[in-house]
């Protein structure tokens, strides 16, 4: 164990005299380097988390809601369904998902079939990057 700690300290000592790329390999990010992930915006990351929650809990929430609103079954089962739906996360609802552009994370003016905003859609269509899309000419 002591050998691993000493090796780590030696790597830290060497990293002080090398480029920032080596610092990122050791797990510390310099302040002047931007941290990137696959989401264009924090709102898009939040929306992806909501979509994953819906994928996981959406079926259960739908079934609990159907049991809760059914008038034929006994009240005890309806109350149990009430408690179960209360324990499901809020993000497991379809209304919490926002349709966003996959490139720019813009929430308005989206073409649903491609999940792109109108601006990005037109740009890609102009340069023939979308399959099956053709500019209108008459």
Secondary structure, DSSP 4 states (H G I P E B T S, - for coil): -HHHHHHHHHHHHHHTTS-HHHHHHTT---TTSPP--S-SSHHHHHHHHHHHHHHHHHHHHHHHHHHHH-SSS-HHHHHHHHHHHHHS-GGGSGGG-----TTT---SSEETTTTEEHHHHHHHHHTT-STT------
